[in-house]
Amino acid sequence: MESLPLESLTAALKWRYATKAFDASRTIPAETWAALEESLVLTPSSFGLQPWKFLVITDPALKARLRPHCWGQSQVTDCSHLVVLCAKQEMDAAYIDKFIALTAATRGAPVEALQGYRDMIAGSVLDGGAIGAVLPEWAARQAYIALGQFMLSAALIGIDACPMEGFIHDALNDELGLPAKGLKAAVLCPAGYRSPDDKYANAPKVRWDSSEVIEHL
């Protein structure tokens, strides 16, 4: 794989912004969206456990029902695709065993050879472990890794996005039936194409100087 030119990366990062107004008449092509979904699937996670589910909403009626739970923000209804990044609220031994079986099958290794790895994960993630004690919060932080990967991937291929924490969690979770699935929404990310009327599209970015936020040791 050839390296991405450095200027391409920085240009994409300078081009992207938290889109305030989407062009509701434009839809992300299926092939482009498939690549963005793959960026979600390929997101790294602690232990590789992937404690999440990503809901992709394109149905206008459902987006309209969700908008009141999102402080009435227009991005929810005007975007092409609305991604709800959900975090698992619990994890049991069966889930870990399923992951170990997948790892063994993918890498051509016997399940027995992964027993030590399986026990290490279980000791940390199940009840009594350091992660198990705070699993919903841990899973939500993992979902934010996926958000970052998704947003960068979108910027690199010219798709606009807007991370959104501004929503009424219980109401949105109930609207989507998430509690019954053992999930809660961690963050939303509408994606699509910026409206030509969005005044924020060309606003200069306000960032601390690198000397304020980066320290070399």
C-alpha positions as CSV (number, residue, x, y, z in Angstrom):
1,M,0.0,0.0,0.0
2,E,1.3,3.4,-1.0
3,S,1.5,6.1,1.7
4,L,-1.0,8.9,1.6
5,P,0.7,12.1,0.7
6,L,1.1,14.2,3.8
7,E,-0.5,17.2,2.2
8,S,-3.6,15.1,1.4
9,L,-4.1,14.3,5.1
10,T,-3.7,17.8,6.4
11,A,-5.9,19.2,3.6
12,A,-8.7,16.8,4.5
13,L,-8.4,17.7,8.2
14,K,-8.5,21.4,7.4
15,W,-11.4,20.9,5.0
16,R,-13.6,19.0,7.5
17,Y,-15.7,20.8,10.1
18,A,-18.7,19.9,12.3
19,T,-21.3,20.4,9.6
20,K,-24.2,22.5,10.9
21,A,-26.4,22.4,7.7
22,F,-26.6,19.5,5.3
23,D,-27.9,19.5,1.8
24,A,-31.0,17.4,2.2
25,S,-31.2,16.8,-1.6
26,R,-28.0,14.9,-1.8
27,T,-27.4,11.2,-0.9
28,I,-24.1,9.5,-0.4
29,P,-23.6,6.9,-3.2
30,A,-23.9,3.3,-2.1
31,E,-20.3,2.4,-3.0
32,T,-19.0,5.4,-1.0
33,W,-21.2,4.5,2.0
34,A,-20.0,0.9,1.9
35,A,-16.4,2.1,2.3
36,L,-17.4,4.2,5.3
37,E,-19.2,1.3,6.9
38,E,-16.0,-0.7,6.5
39,S,-14.1,2.0,8.3
40,L,-16.5,1.4,11.3
41,V,-16.0,-2.4,11.1
42,L,-12.2,-1.9,11.0
43,T,-12.0,0.3,14.0
44,P,-9.6,-0.9,16.7
45,S,-10.8,-1.7,20.2
46,S,-9.5,-2.8,23.6
47,F,-8.7,-6.5,23.4
48,G,-10.3,-6.4,19.9
49,L,-13.7,-7.0,21.6
50,Q,-15.6,-4.4,19.6
51,P,-18.2,-3.7,22.3
52,W,-20.5,-1.7,20.0
53,K,-23.2,-1.7,17.4
54,F,-23.6,1.0,14.7
55,L,-27.1,1.9,13.6
56,V,-27.3,3.4,10.1
57,I,-30.5,5.3,9.7
58,T,-31.7,6.6,6.3
59,D,-35.4,6.3,6.7
60,P,-36.8,9.9,6.7
61,A,-39.7,9.0,9.0
62,L,-37.4,7.6,11.6
63,K,-35.0,10.5,11.4
64,A,-38.0,12.8,11.9
65,R,-39.0,10.9,15.0
66,L,-35.5,11.2,16.4
67,R,-35.1,14.9,15.7
68,P,-37.1,16.1,18.8
69,H,-34.9,13.9,20.9
70,C,-31.8,15.7,19.5
71,W,-32.7,19.3,20.5
72,G,-34.4,19.8,17.1
73,Q,-31.1,19.9,15.3
74,S,-31.6,19.8,11.5
75,Q,-28.5,17.6,10.9
76,V,-30.5,14.6,12.1
77,T,-33.1,14.9,9.3
78,D,-31.1,16.6,6.5
79,C,-28.1,14.3,6.5
80,S,-27.9,11.5,4.1
81,H,-27.0,8.8,6.7
82,L,-27.4,9.1,10.4
83,V,-25.0,6.9,12.4
84,V,-25.9,6.1,16.0
85,L,-22.8,4.6,17.7
86,C,-24.1,2.4,20.5
87,A,-22.2,0.8,23.4
88,K,-22.8,-2.6,24.9
89,Q,-24.0,-2.4,28.5
90,E,-22.9,-5.8,29.5
91,M,-20.6,-8.6,28.4
92,D,-20.7,-12.2,29.4
93,A,-18.5,-15.3,29.0
94,A,-20.5,-16.4,25.9
95,Y,-19.6,-13.2,24.1
96,I,-15.9,-13.6,25.0
97,D,-16.0,-17.3,23.8
98,K,-17.6,-16.2,20.6
99,F,-14.8,-13.7,20.0
100,I,-12.1,-16.2,20.8
101,A,-13.7,-18.7,18.3
102,L,-13.8,-15.9,15.7
103,T,-10.1,-15.1,16.3
104,A,-9.2,-18.8,16.1
105,A,-11.1,-19.2,12.8
106,T,-9.7,-16.0,11.3
107,R,-6.1,-16.7,12.1
108,G,-6.1,-20.5,11.6
109,A,-5.3,-21.3,15.2
110,P,-6.9,-23.9,17.5
111,V,-9.2,-22.4,20.2
112,E,-7.2,-24.2,22.9
113,A,-4.1,-22.2,21.9
114,L,-6.0,-19.0,22.9
115,Q,-7.1,-20.2,26.3
116,G,-4.6,-18.0,28.1
117,Y,-5.7,-14.9,26.1
118,R,-9.3,-15.8,26.8
119,D,-8.7,-16.1,30.5
120,M,-6.9,-12.7,30.6
121,I,-9.8,-11.0,28.8
122,A,-12.4,-12.7,31.1
123,G,-10.4,-11.7,34.2
124,S,-10.5,-8.0,33.2
125,V,-13.9,-7.7,31.5
126,L,-16.3,-9.9,33.5
127,D,-17.7,-9.1,36.9
128,G,-15.0,-8.4,39.4
129,G,-12.5,-7.3,36.7
130,A,-11.2,-3.7,36.3
131,I,-13.2,-3.2,33.1
132,G,-16.2,-5.2,34.2
133,A,-16.7,-2.7,37.1
134,V,-17.1,0.1,34.6
135,L,-18.1,-1.7,31.4
136,P,-20.7,0.7,30.1
137,E,-18.3,3.7,30.4
138,W,-15.5,1.6,28.9
139,A,-17.7,0.6,26.0
140,A,-18.7,4.2,25.3
141,R,-15.1,5.2,25.2
142,Q,-14.5,2.5,22.6
143,A,-17.3,3.8,20.5
144,Y,-15.6,7.2,20.4
145,I,-12.6,5.5,18.8
146,A,-15.0,4.4,16.1
147,L,-16.3,7.9,15.8
148,G,-12.8,9.3,15.2
149,Q,-12.0,6.7,12.6
150,F,-15.3,7.3,10.8
151,M,-14.9,11.1,10.8
152,L,-11.4,11.0,9.4
153,S,-12.3,8.4,6.8
154,A,-15.2,10.6,5.7
155,A,-13.0,13.6,5.4
156,L,-10.5,11.8,3.3
157,I,-13.1,10.9,0.7
158,G,-15.0,14.3,0.8
159,I,-17.9,13.4,3.0
160,D,-19.1,15.8,5.6
161,A,-19.9,14.7,9.2
162,C,-20.9,16.2,12.5
163,P,-20.3,14.5,15.9
164,M,-23.3,15.1,18.1
165,E,-23.6,14.6,21.8
166,G,-26.6,16.9,22.0
167,F,-29.5,14.5,22.4
168,I,-31.8,13.2,25.2
169,H,-30.3,9.8,25.8
170,D,-33.2,8.0,27.5
171,A,-35.7,9.2,24.9
172,L,-33.5,8.4,21.9
173,N,-32.6,5.0,23.4
174,D,-36.3,4.2,23.9
175,E,-37.3,5.3,20.4
176,L,-34.7,2.9,18.9
177,G,-35.5,0.1,21.3
178,L,-31.9,0.0,22.5
179,P,-32.4,-1.1,26.1
180,A,-34.0,-4.4,25.0
181,K,-30.8,-5.0,23.0
182,G,-28.5,-4.3,25.8
183,L,-27.3,-1.1,24.2
184,K,-27.2,2.6,24.7
185,A,-26.3,5.4,22.3
186,A,-22.9,6.9,23.0
187,V,-22.8,9.5,20.3
188,L,-24.4,10.4,17.0
189,C,-22.7,11.3,13.7
190,P,-24.8,12.5,10.7
191,A,-23.0,12.3,7.4
192,G,-23.7,13.7,4.0
193,Y,-22.9,16.8,2.0
194,R,-22.7,20.4,3.4
195,S,-25.3,22.9,2.4
196,P,-23.9,25.8,0.3
197,D,-25.8,28.0,2.8
198,D,-23.8,26.7,5.9
199,K,-21.9,29.8,7.0
200,Y,-19.6,27.7,9.1
201,A,-18.2,25.8,6.2
202,N,-15.5,28.4,5.5
203,A,-15.0,29.8,9.0
204,P,-11.4,29.6,10.2
205,K,-10.7,26.9,12.6
206,V,-10.0,28.0,16.2
207,R,-7.3,25.8,17.6
208,W,-4.6,26.3,20.2
209,D,-1.1,26.5,18.9
210,S,0.7,23.2,18.8
211,S,3.0,24.5,21.5
212,E,0.0,24.7,23.9
213,V,-1.2,21.1,23.4
214,I,1.8,19.1,22.4
215,E,4.8,18.5,24.6
216,H,7.9,16.6,23.5
217,L,9.6,14.7,26.3
